[in-house]
Amino acid sequence: MERFINTSIRVGKYLISPLSREQRDGRHAASVSIRSGTGSATHDRVLRLVPVFDTQQAALRYATEQGLQWIAKASVPYPH
């Protein structure tokens, strides 16, 4: 089972890295790494995503979309 990391995308202070892993049945699982900070202050959140996909491209596209949505939600200020 091969793991594939697509090109990372920088969005503001975040680095989004979509990942795809081929499953035993030939389908592809998606996950995404969302990294922020530098040096000892680096924070890396990895989301394992539930759906599986027929193609690697579909898994990577979904992982990228989910990473972008996570950043959009994280950027919304909390109401006081």
C-alpha positions in Angstrom: 0.0 0.0 0.0 1.6 3.2 -1.2 1.2 6.6 0.3 1.2 9.6 -1.9 1.6 13.2 -0.8 0.5 15.8 -3.3 2.0 19.3 -3.6 1.5 21.3 -0.4 -0.4 24.6 -0.5 0.5 27.6 1.6 -2.5 29.7 2.8 -1.5 32.5 5.1 0.2 31.0 8.1 -0.9 27.5 7.3 0.6 24.8 5.1 -1.9 22.3 3.8 -0.5 18.9 2.7 -3.2 16.5 1.2 -2.3 12.8 1.5 -3.7 9.7 -0.1 -3.1 6.0 0.8 -4.1 3.1 -1.3 -6.1 0.5 0.6 -6.0 -3.2 0.1 -9.1 -3.1 -2.1 -7.5 -0.6 -4.5 -9.5 2.3 -3.3 -7.9 5.4 -1.8 -8.2 6.9 1.7 -7.7 10.6 2.2 -6.1 12.6 5.0 -4.7 16.1 5.3 -1.9 17.7 7.3 -2.5 21.3 8.4 0.7 22.9 9.8 1.3 26.3 11.3 4.2 28.0 13.2 7.9 27.5 12.9 10.6 25.8 14.9 9.7 24.6 18.4 6.3 26.4 18.0 5.2 24.3 15.0 1.8 22.7 15.3 0.7 20.0 12.9 -2.9 18.7 12.9 -3.6 15.6 10.8 -7.2 14.9 9.8 -8.0 11.3 8.7 -11.0 11.6 6.5 -13.8 9.0 6.4 -14.8 8.6 2.8 -12.7 6.4 0.5 -12.4 7.1 -3.2 -12.0 5.2 -6.4 -9.0 7.4 -7.6 -6.0 8.9 -6.0 -6.8 12.3 -7.6 -10.3 12.3 -6.0 -8.9 11.5 -2.5 -6.3 14.3 -2.8 -8.9 16.8 -4.1 -11.2 16.0 -1.1 -8.3 16.2 1.3 -7.4 19.7 0.0 -11.0 20.9 0.2 -11.3 19.7 3.8 -8.0 21.4 4.7 -9.2 24.7 3.2 -12.5 24.4 5.1 -10.8 23.7 8.4 -8.7 26.8 7.9 -11.7 28.9 7.0 -13.5 27.7 10.2 -10.4 28.3 12.3 -10.1 31.9 11.0 -13.6 32.9 12.2 -13.3 34.9 15.4 -15.2 33.5 18.4 -18.1 35.6 19.6 -17.6 37.3 22.9 
